[in-house]
């Protein structure tokens, strides 16, 4: 287990787990904390022994937004560099391995965007997803307006962003913001179970599937089908597929 001021990282077999650990500040995210998180994601991405990654907070808070104190100080000094935040976010979103967000409690502002940047979102029944930035006179800065509009639709996103209304876990599930709801007591175990199930699959097929799904999400239906067909054809020619096919045939002969 490795620990910085802001995160705790550990491995469970072939699973990398990152815990947001700025508990005294409700896991409010600073640039340094985001950098630590992004660097750890990249470390797990480069590690050949790691097949899936989990990002989690604690039972009461996933991440309660950006650190307002740091934001205020940087704005007053005219030193707030939003591009630096974008770069750290891109490192997380460009990870080739599947990332599971295990969300309990509040995921607000950049915390909600961090969850949506992951590939699978498992939410405890006490989870709340919201964007209160409007109360400060700003709007979300890391893709929430676009992502939520694609998932929830225009009207629900308008209400969420313009009023600061947080979604319950049930509302988030109904709107496709999360994968599914898990009882709080089972969240850690279930996130590891899902990660292990992914890790047990053929590695290259997992990576290619993740990339294909991410790309087709922003395409027309026909363009997405065309890309999926190309990706499938490529996978048919891999040593991994031939090995798995032979193994299957031997086991079922």
Buried (B, 14 or more C-beta within 10 A) or exposed (E): EEEBEBBBBEBEEBBBBBBBBBEEBBBBBBBBBBBBBBBBBBBBBEBEEBBBBBBBBBBBBBBBBBBEEBBEEBEEEEEBEEEEBEEBBEBBBEBEBBBBBBBBBBBBBBBBBBBBBBBBBBBBBBBBBBBBBBEBEEEBBBBBBEBBBBBBEEEBBBEBBEEBEBBBBEBBBEBEBBBEBBEBEEBBEBBBEBBBEBBEBBBBBBBBBBEBEEBBEEEEEEEBEEBBEEBEEEBEEBEEBEEBEEEEEEEEE
